[in-house]
Amino acid sequence: MKTIEYFPSKKILSSLIVGVFVAITTSSAVSATPVPQAAPIVTGLPDFTDLVEKVGPAVVNIRTTEKLQQSQGEMSAEDQQMQEFFQRFFGMPMPKQAPGPKGRRSAPQQQEEEIPRGVGSGFIISQDGFVLTNAHVVDGATEIYVKLTDKREFKAKVIGIDKRTDVALIKIEGAKLPKATIGDSDKIRAGEWVIAIGSPFELENTVTAGIISAKARDTGDYLPLIQTDVAVNPGNSGGPLINMRGEVIGINSQIYSRSGGYMGISFAVPIDEAMRVADQLKSAGKVTRGRIGVQIGEVSKEVAESIGLSKAEGAAVVRIEPGSPAEKAGILDGDVILKFNGQSVSKSSDLPRIVGSFKPGSKAVVTIWRKGALRELPITVAEMEADKTTQKADKKSKKEQANVLGIFATDLTDAQKKDLPAGGVVIESVEGSAAAVGLIPGDVILTLNNVDVKDVKQFNAMVAKLDGKKAVALLVRRGQLSQFILVKPQPQ
């Protein structure tokens, strides 16, 4: 039977001790020489407190109101509630008003009432009181009130509104006001930290943070928007998007939502474009843009290959307006516009932005691809027409704009028609009864008393036949939610 030795002999033990000593010595020698390591890319979460203290005083709360005509002889909503109270608890109707002379009730008198219209945000860009915000925050308001973080409140006037970029410039009377520092939106990078300050749900001076998700999203007709994951909700509109240097790089403008609230994606107008718009609004009260009179489409990879283009780029001309600069320049259907005055047109949405930046009357050169060859054509830029809805508002009085419901509506856009194939109309402006029940511009009316609304002509015809004594049930869509809203016709 063999004996197993669990302990090493002296000779082996000596060898082990020497080996261990050498190993320790070698290890010590190696560890004494530091191994270079790569610096970490992210060192920690940012601290936004200094940014908020720096920029916060220049961010303002904007509330708007609208003056409505109300007949004194008619029973208001409060009176109706009081009538129900008397009937329910006392079993009798509410005492009637005193009759007029000779026992007759006096005729209804029109009384002007100022009601809240909406709340938004903005920021001061000059010490003498110029404020930037969104066009949809102040458009259509009767009165605009601007409140600073130090609780001072000013009445503001509109200098100019540009609906195409959703930018508005308003003015308050003040001196040495806190102003925001304007940054450079061309230098932003996807992934960098940003914060938003505003008044979501009327909660003033609220700060939210996130990162830039994408630099240029083609969601607007005339400018690519900054996409972020910063929490933006109703009331944040018009507030600043701020980088880590405390500079404003955008105006919070839109959210992508199926519920009407924040769902992780928000969009901001790049500050470079917003300031260009503000400069024109300040000097002329409106924005002038160039046009050449073409309708365009994208160039797919398959189309590019079939016409000999090396890659899918440019704007394909699908229609030319008669008498337009494009027709006079010799541009034809099927041409692909690759450059406009030397500026590359990578995709079709680039062209209206580039052309729009030119002053009417400017001379330019259009580079096109036609039948396998490049051509350059001289062209004179014309002036883009003003927004049609704005022209209607300028030309028509309030009574002409709104019907007996207090609603002025327009037809759905092509994009909305795809989302709403059954039809509907978009509320352009509201007053009177419609405003009192909470309808706002941008709401879509789907049905009127359970009848589908197809277009504006049909909608106005149905409204014209309404019984003025009965409330109307409108199915209204806001965001991705729809609900029935009762509106009582107003006296004309």
C-alpha positions in Angstrom: 0.0 0.0 0.0 1.5 3.3 -1.0 1.4 6.3 1.2 0.4 9.6 -0.4 2.5 12.5 0.9 0.5 15.6 1.2 3.3 17.8 2.4 6.3 18.6 0.1 9.8 17.5 1.0 12.4 20.0 2.3 14.1 20.1 -1.2 10.9 20.7 -3.0 9.8 23.2 -0.3 13.0 25.2 -0.8 12.4 25.3 -4.5 8.9 26.5 -3.9 10.0 29.3 -1.6 12.6 30.5 -4.1 10.1 30.4 -6.9 7.5 32.4 -4.9 10.2 35.0 -3.9 11.2 35.4 -7.6 7.5 35.7 -8.6 6.8 38.3 -6.0 9.9 40.3 -6.9 9.0 40.1 -10.6 5.4 41.1 -9.9 6.5 44.1 -7.8 8.8 45.2 -10.5 6.0 45.0 -13.1 3.5 46.8 -11.0 5.9 49.6 -10.3 5.6 50.6 -14.0 2.1 52.1 -14.5 0.2 50.8 -17.6 -1.3 53.8 -19.6 -5.1 53.7 -19.8 -7.5 55.5 -22.2 -9.3 58.4 -20.6 -13.0 57.7 -20.1 -15.3 59.4 -22.6 -18.1 60.0 -20.1 -16.9 61.1 -16.6 -20.3 61.7 -15.0 -23.7 63.3 -15.2 -23.8 67.1 -15.8 -24.9 69.6 -13.2 -27.4 72.1 -14.6 -27.8 74.4 -11.6 -25.4 77.1 -12.9 -27.1 77.0 -16.3 -30.5 77.5 -14.9 -29.3 80.4 -12.7 -27.7 82.0 -15.7 -30.5 81.6 -18.3 -33.6 81.4 -16.1 -34.2 85.1 -15.6 -34.4 85.7 -19.4 -37.1 83.0 -19.8 -40.7 84.3 -19.6 -44.2 83.0 -19.2 -46.6 84.1 -21.8 -50.4 84.1 -21.3 -52.9 85.2 -23.9 -56.5 86.3 -23.7 -59.3 86.9 -26.2 -62.1 89.4 -25.9 -65.5 88.0 -26.6 -68.9 89.6 -27.2 -71.6 88.2 -24.8 -75.2 89.2 -24.6 -76.2 90.4 -21.1 -79.8 89.2 -21.8 -78.6 85.6 -22.4 -78.0 83.2 -19.5 -74.3 82.6 -19.0 -72.8 79.2 -17.9 -72.7 80.4 -14.3 -76.4 81.4 -14.4 -77.3 78.0 -15.8 -75.5 76.3 -13.0 -77.2 78.6 -10.4 -80.6 77.8 -12.1 -79.9 74.1 -11.7 -78.9 74.7 -8.0 -82.2 76.5 -7.2 -84.3 73.9 -9.0 -82.5 70.9 -7.3 -82.4 72.2 -3.7 -85.3 74.6 -3.5 -87.7 73.0 -6.0 -88.2 76.4 -7.7 -86.6 78.3 -10.5 -84.0 81.1 -9.9 -85.6 84.5 -9.4 -85.9 86.3 -12.7 -84.2 89.6 -13.5 -86.3 92.7 -13.0 -88.3 93.6 -16.1 -87.6 96.6 -18.2 -89.9 99.6 -18.7 -93.6 98.8 -19.1 -93.1 95.3 -17.9 -91.0 94.2 -20.8 -87.5 92.7 -20.4 -84.9 95.0 -21.8 -83.2 94.0 -25.0 -79.9 92.0 -24.7 -76.9 94.2 -24.6 -73.5 93.2 -25.9 -70.8 93.0 -23.2 -67.1 92.4 -23.9 -65.5 89.7 -21.8 -61.9 88.8 -21.7 -61.3 85.1 -21.3 -58.0 83.1 -21.0 -56.8 81.7 -24.4 -53.6 79.9 -23.7 -50.2 79.8 -22.0 -46.8 79.5 -23.5 -43.2 80.4 -23.0 -40.6 82.7 -24.6 -37.2 84.3 -23.9 -35.8 87.9 -24.0 -33.2 88.5 -26.7 -32.5 92.2 -26.0 -32.4 94.3 -22.9 -35.0 96.7 -24.3 -37.6 94.0 -24.4 -37.7 92.0 -27.6 -39.0 88.5 -26.9 -38.9 85.4 -29.2 -41.6 82.7 -29.0 -43.7 80.5 -31.2 -46.2 81.9 -33.7 -48.9 79.5 -32.5 -48.5 80.9 -29.0 -49.6 84.4 -29.8 -51.4 84.2 -33.2 -55.0 85.3 -32.8 -54.7 86.6 -29.3 -56.4 89.9 -28.3 -54.0 90.6 -25.4 -50.6 89.2 -24.6 -49.1 89.3 -21.1 -45.4 88.5 -20.4 -44.3 87.5 -16.8 -40.7 87.5 -15.7 -39.2 85.2 -13.0 -39.1 88.2 -10.6 -42.9 88.4 -10.9 -43.0 91.5 -13.0 -45.7 91.4 -15.7 -45.8 93.4 -18.9 -48.4 93.8 -21.7 -46.8 92.9 -25.0 -47.4 93.8 -28.6 -46.8 91.6 -31.6 -44.0 92.9 -33.9 -44.4 90.1 -36.5 -45.5 86.4 -36.9 -44.1 83.9 -39.4 -46.3 80.8 -39.5 -44.1 78.8 -41.9 -41.3 78.6 -39.3 -43.6 79.0 -36.2 -41.6 82.0 -35.0 -43.0 85.2 -33.5 -41.3 88.4 -32.2 -43.1 90.4 -29.5 -42.1 93.5 -27.6 -42.5 94.6 -24.0 -41.5 98.0 -22.7 -38.6 97.7 -20.3 -34.9 98.6 -19.9 -31.9 96.6 -18.7 -33.9 93.4 -18.8 -32.2 90.0 -18.5 -31.4 88.6 -21.9 -30.5 85.2 -23.2 -27.2 84.4 -24.9 -27.7 83.3 -28.5 -25.7 80.2 -29.6 -24.9 78.6 -33.0 -27.3 75.8 -34.0 -25.0 74.8 -36.8 -22.4 73.6 -34.3 -24.6 71.3 -32.3 -23.9 67.6 -32.1 -26.2 64.6 -31.7 -25.8 63.2 -28.2 -24.9 66.5 -26.4 -26.8 67.5 -23.3 -29.4 70.2 -23.5 -32.1 71.7 -21.2 -35.5 73.3 -21.7 -37.0 76.0 -19.5 -40.7 76.9 -19.8 -44.2 76.7 -18.4 -45.6 73.2 -19.1 -49.2 72.9 -18.0 -48.9 76.5 -16.6 -46.1 75.4 -14.2 -43.8 78.3 -14.5 -40.0 78.1 -14.6 -39.9 74.3 -15.1 -36.5 72.8 -16.1 -36.2 69.6 -18.1 -33.1 67.9 -19.5 -32.1 65.5 -22.2 -29.9 65.1 -25.2 -30.0 66.1 -28.9 -31.3 63.1 -30.7 -30.8 64.4 -34.3 -29.6 67.6 -35.8 -31.9 68.0 -38.7 -35.3 66.4 -39.0 -37.3 67.2 -42.1 -40.6 68.0 -40.3 -40.9 71.6 -41.4 -41.4 73.0 -44.9 -38.7 75.6 -44.7 -36.3 74.4 -42.0 -35.0 71.2 -40.6 -35.8 70.9 -36.8 -33.7 69.8 -33.9 -34.9 66.6 -32.4 -34.4 66.0 -28.7 -35.6 63.7 -25.9 -36.1 66.7 -23.6 -39.6 66.6 -21.9 -41.7 69.2 -23.6 -45.4 69.6 -23.0 -48.2 72.1 -23.7 -47.0 75.4 -22.3 -43.3 74.8 -23.1 -43.9 76.1 -26.7 -41.8 79.1 -27.4 -39.3 78.4 -24.6 -35.5 78.1 -25.2 -33.5 75.0 -25.8 -30.1 75.6 -24.1 -26.7 73.9 -24.5 -24.2 73.3 -21.7 -22.6 76.7 -22.3 -25.8 78.5 -21.4 -26.5 79.5 -25.0 -29.9 79.2 -26.7 -29.7 76.9 -29.7 -33.4 76.5 -30.5 -37.0 77.3 -29.7 -39.1 74.4 -28.4 -41.9 74.1 -30.9 -43.4 70.7 -31.5 -43.8 67.2 -30.0 -44.5 63.8 -31.5 -47.5 62.4 -29.6 -50.3 60.0 -29.9 -51.9 61.1 -26.6 -51.4 64.9 -26.8 -48.6 64.7 -24.2 -44.9 64.1 -24.2 -43.8 60.7 -25.5 -40.1 61.1 -25.7 -39.6 63.1 -28.9 -39.7 66.8 -29.2 -38.6 69.3 -31.8 -37.1 72.8 -31.7 -36.6 75.5 -34.3 -32.9 76.1 -34.9 -31.9 79.4 -33.4 -29.9 80.5 -36.5 -33.0 80.4 -38.6 -35.2 81.9 -35.8 -32.9 84.9 -35.5 -32.9 85.4 -39.3 -36.7 85.4 -39.2 -36.7 87.8 -36.1 -34.4 90.3 -37.9 -36.9 90.5 -40.8 -39.9 90.7 -38.5 -38.2 93.5 -36.6 -37.3 95.5 -39.7 -40.4 94.8 -41.9 -43.0 93.1 -39.8 -43.0 90.1 -42.1 -40.7 87.6 -43.8 -40.0 87.8 -47.5 -39.0 84.5 -49.2 -37.9 83.7 -52.7 -39.6 81.2 -55.1 -39.0 79.8 -58.6 -42.4 78.1 -59.2 -41.8 74.4 -59.3 -43.3 71.4 -57.7 -40.7 68.8 -56.8 -40.3 65.2 -55.6 -37.5 62.9 -54.3 -35.0 61.1 -56.5 -35.0 57.4 -55.6 -32.0 55.2 -56.0 -33.7 53.3 -58.9 -34.6 56.6 -60.7 -31.0 57.9 -60.3 -29.6 54.7 -61.8 -32.1 54.8 -64.7 -31.2 58.5 -65.7 -27.5 58.1 -65.2 -27.0 59.9 -61.9 -24.2 58.5 -59.8 -26.3 58.7 -56.6 -29.8 59.5 -55.4 -29.7 63.3 -54.9 -31.4 66.5 -56.0 -35.0 67.5 -56.5 -37.0 66.1 -59.4 -39.2 68.6 -61.2 -42.7 67.2 -61.5 -44.6 70.4 -62.5 -43.8 74.0 -63.5 -46.1 76.8 -62.9 -47.1 78.8 -66.0 -45.3 82.1 -66.2 -43.0 81.3 -63.2 -39.3 82.0 -63.1 -38.6 78.3 -63.7 -40.6 78.4 -66.9 -38.8 81.5 -68.1 -35.4 80.0 -67.2 -36.1 77.0 -69.4 -36.5 74.3 -66.7 -38.6 71.3 -67.9 -40.6 68.6 -66.3 -38.3 65.7 -65.5 -35.2 67.9 -64.8 -33.3 67.1 -61.6 -32.1 70.2 -59.8 -28.7 69.4 -58.2 -27.5 72.9 -57.2 -29.0 76.3 -56.7 -26.4 79.1 -57.1 -23.7 76.7 -56.1 -25.5 75.2 -53.0 -26.0 71.5 -53.3 -29.5 70.1 -53.2 -29.0 66.7 -51.5 -32.7 66.0 -51.1 -35.9 67.7 -52.4 -36.7 69.4 -49.1 -33.4 71.4 -49.4 -34.5 73.3 -52.5 -37.4 75.4 -51.0 -35.2 76.3 -48.0 -32.3 77.4 -50.2 -34.5 79.3 -52.7 -36.5 80.8 -49.8 -33.4 82.4 -48.4 -32.9 84.5 -51.6 -34.4 87.9 -51.9 -37.0 88.4 -54.6 -35.3 89.8 -57.7 -32.0 88.1 -57.0 -30.1 86.5 -59.9 -29.0 82.9 -59.5 -27.8 79.9 -61.5 -29.6 76.5 -61.4 -27.6 73.4 -62.1 -29.8 70.6 -63.5 -29.4 67.1 -64.8 -31.2 66.5 -68.1 -30.8 63.5 -70.5 -27.5 62.4 -69.0 -25.8 65.8 -68.9 -25.3 68.7 -66.6 -26.7 72.1 -67.6 -26.6 75.5 -65.9 -29.5 77.9 -66.4 -29.7 81.5 -65.2 -32.9 82.4 -63.2 -34.4 85.4 -61.4 -36.0 84.6 -58.1 -39.6 85.8 -57.5 -41.4 86.5 -54.2 -43.3 83.9 -52.4 -46.9 84.7 -51.8 -48.0 85.4 -48.2 -49.7 82.6 -46.2 -53.2 82.3 -47.7 -54.8 81.9 -44.2 -53.0 85.1 -43.1 -54.4 86.9 -46.1 -57.9 85.8 -45.3 -57.5 87.0 -41.8 -56.2 90.4 -43.0 -59.0 90.9 -45.5 -62.0 89.7 -43.6 -63.5 91.1 -40.5 -64.2 89.0 -37.4 -67.9 88.5 -38.4 -66.9 87.4 -41.9 -64.3 85.0 -40.6 -66.4 83.1 -38.0 -69.8 81.5 -38.4 -72.5 81.3 -35.7 -70.4 78.8 -33.8 -67.5 81.2 -33.6 -65.3 79.0 -35.8 -63.3 79.9 -38.9 -62.2 76.6 -40.5 -59.9 75.6 -43.4 -59.6 72.3 -45.4 -57.2 69.6 -44.3 -53.7 69.6 -45.6 -52.5 66.8 -47.8 -50.7 65.2 -44.9 -53.8 65.4 -42.7 -55.9 63.9 -45.4 -53.7 60.8 -45.4 -54.2 60.5 -41.7 -57.9 61.3 -41.8 -59.3 59.7 -45.0 -62.9 60.3 -43.9 -62.3 64.0 -44.0 -62.7 66.9 -41.6 -61.8 70.6 -41.3 -59.1 72.4 -39.3 -60.0 75.2 -37.0 -58.0 78.3 -38.1 -59.3 80.7 -35.5 -62.1 80.7 -32.8 -64.1 83.3 -30.9 -67.3 83.5 -28.9 -69.0 80.2 -28.0 -66.3 78.0 -29.6 -63.5 79.7 -27.6 -65.5 79.6 -24.4 -65.8 75.8 -24.5 -62.1 75.4 -25.1 -61.7 74.9 -28.8 -58.4 76.1 -30.1 -56.7 76.6 -33.5 -55.4 73.3 -34.9 -58.3 71.2 -33.6 -59.9 69.1 -36.3 -63.7 68.9 -36.6 -64.7 65.4 -37.7 -68.5 65.4 -37.3 -71.3 67.9 -36.7 -74.4 66.4 -35.0 -73.2 62.9 -36.1 -72.8 63.9 -39.7 -69.3 63.4 -41.2 -67.6 66.7 -42.1 -66.0 66.4 -45.5 -64.7 69.9 -46.2 -65.1 73.6 -45.4 -67.8 74.2 -48.0 -70.0 71.4 -46.6 -69.2 72.4 -43.0 -70.2 76.0 -43.5 -73.4 74.9 -45.3 -74.4 72.7 -42.3 -73.6 75.4 -39.8 -75.8 77.9 -41.8 -78.8 75.7 -41.3 -78.4 75.2 -37.5 -81.2 76.0 -35.1 -79.8 79.0 -33.2 -81.5 77.8 -29.9 -79.9 74.3 -29.8 -76.4 73.3 -28.8 -74.4 71.5 -31.5 -72.4 68.3 -30.9 -69.0 68.5 -32.6 -66.6 65.5 -32.6 -63.2 67.2 -32.3 -59.8 65.6 -32.7 -56.8 67.1 -30.9 -53.5 65.2 -31.3 -54.5 61.6 -31.4 -57.6 61.9 -29.1 -61.2 62.7 -30.1 -64.0 63.9 -28.0 -67.5 65.4 -28.3 -67.8 69.1 -27.5 -71.1 71.0 -27.2 -71.2 74.5 -28.7 -74.1 76.8 -28.5 -74.7 79.1 -31.6 -74.1 82.7 -30.9 -76.4 85.6 -32.0 -75.2 87.3 -35.1 
